[in-house]
Amino acid sequence: MKKIITTITLTVFLGMGIIIFNQLVNTDMILEGKTINGTKKVVYTNYEYASKRFEKENNDTKEQVETPLTEKKIATLMDDFMDTLVQDIHENNQVLHYNSKEELLKAFDAIAKRDVVQPFVDFYYIEEADKLYVVPTETPAWFVSTNKYEREDISEQEVMITQANVSDLHGEYTIKVNFEKVNQEWKIAKISYE
């Protein structure tokens, strides 16, 4: 059991290291923007972005004001969500830094709305005798910041991203994440899978 948890933890940290490295190398990469049925769609990639980014920054300041949620901020929120969900534990699966689900939920307050976080915390953690324990299992299918995704600007206060991925563990899946601006800060407002 300890080997499984260690393997899972190491896999998550390795993946996060790759994501962080890629974030340092590639930031705010916009390849193509389209308006379809009055809705702005943007596709992000990891190549050939420099000229498009320069053009956007110098010629399209109105769009920048209307879509202040950057690719970097999206990746940061998604990474912070997973970093908070995957906690350090003792040998007996007891969480090191939190003693209750409520304490862990509060750690998500700057990242996501409570109704988004609650199902994840309820699934991955249990409380016993005033202590918090992780349920040994795999992490959920998740956003991969190095993969392209579509962005839909629903309003100045709401953005939805859609990303199709493939993993050995989860197979093919599509993750949809809604972000909302709450008190001038962007938060994850909804996560769904197809």
N, C-alpha and C positions, 0 to 999 in steps of 0.2 A: 504494500500500500504506500509506504514512504517513497519507494522508487518511482511509483506512478506519479505521485504528486511532485516529486523532484523533477521528473522528466517533463511534466506539464509546465511547471514553473520555468525551467530552463528554456523550453520551446517558446513560451510567451516572451521571456526576456530577450532571446535571440531575435525573434520577430520584431520586437519593439526596437532593438538596436539597429536592425536593418531599416526600419521605418524612420528612426531618428536620423541615421546617416543620410538617407535619401532626402529627408527634409532639409538638411544642411546644404545638400548639393543642389536641390531643385526647389524653388519657392515661387508661389503665385504663377503657375504656368498655364496660360490660356492659349489654346490652339484655335478654337472656333466658337463663335457665338451666333445663334440663330433666333429669330422670332417666329414662333409657330402659333397660329391662332391667338395672337396678342400676348403670348407668354414667352419670356426670354429664356432660352436654353443655352447653356454653356457646357462645352466638353473640355475637360482638362486632360492633359497628357504629360509625359515625362521627357519630351523631346521637341526640338524646333520651336521653342517658345519665345526666344529673346526678341525677335523683331515684332511679333504680335504684342508682347507685353509692352515694349517701348511705344508702339503705335497707340495702344490703349491708354497708357499713362499720359501721353502728350496730346491726344486728339479726342478723347472721350471722357472728359471729367464729369459730365452729367451722369454717365453710367456708374462711375465710381461712387458718386454720392448715393445713387439709388441702390447699389449692391455692396454695402460695406463689409459683408461677411466674406473674408478672403479664404483662399484655399488653405493657407497656413493656419488660420483660426479653426477651420473645419477639422483639419488633421489634428490640431492640438486638442480640441474638445473630444474627438473620438479616442485619441490616445489616452487622455486624462481619464475618460470614462473607464476604459479597460484597465488602466493602471490602478484605479481605485477599486474596481471590482475584484481584481486579483490581489489578495492580501498576503503578507508574510505570515507564516504560521509556525507554531511549535510542532514537535514530533507527533503530538496527539491531535493535530488539525485545529488546535485552538488558535484563533487570530491573535496576533501580537499587539496590535495598536488600538483595537476597539473591543469593548465588552458587551455591546448590544447592537441589534440591528438599527436602532434609532441613531446611535453614534455614527455608524457607518453611513446611514442615509444622509446625515448632516454633512458628511465629507463630500457628498455629491452636489450639494446645494449650488455651488458656483458653476457646475458643469451641466446639469440636467434638471428638468422638472421632476418633482417627487413621484408623480404617477408613472413616469417612464422608468425610474430606478427601482421602485418597489417590487415589481415582479422578478427582476434579476436578483435582488437581495433575498427575497423569499425563496427563490429556487436554489441559490448557491450557499446559503447560510442558515444555520439553526442556532437557537439560543438555549442553553441549558445551564442551570445553577449560576445565573448572572455572568455567564461567559458566552462568547461567540465562537462558533466552530464553522469551518468550511465543509461543505458536502463534497467529498472527492468525486470529481467529474471533469469533463472537458470544458473549456471555455466556449462561449457561443460563437457561431459564425459571425464574422465581424468585417468592418470596413478595412480595406487595404489601401493605405495612402499612396502607394506606388502604382496603383491601377487607375485607369481612367474612370470617370463617372460623369453622369449628366447632372446638371444643376438647373432647377426651375425656381425662378424668383417669383414667388406667389404674390408677395407685396413687399413694401419696404421693411416690414416687420417679420416676414416669414419666407424661408428658403427651404426647398426640398432637394435632397440629392438622391440619386438612384445609381447603384453600382452592382454589376453582375460579376461574380467571382466563382472560382473553382478551388476546392481544397481536398486533400486526401481524406480528411475526416468528415467533412460536411457535403462533399460532392459539389454540384452546381447549385448556387443560390443567388438570389438578388436581395440586397438590403436597401431599404428606403429609410432615410432619416430626415425628419423635419427639424428645423432650427427656428426658434422664435427669439425676437429681441425682447427681453424682460428687463425693465429699468435700465435701458441703454446697454445691456450686456446680452450677448448671444448665448442661448442655452439649447441643449438637445430637448426637443418637445415631444418627439414621437419616433419610435423605431419599429419597423415592420419588415417581414420577410416574405418572399415569394418563392 
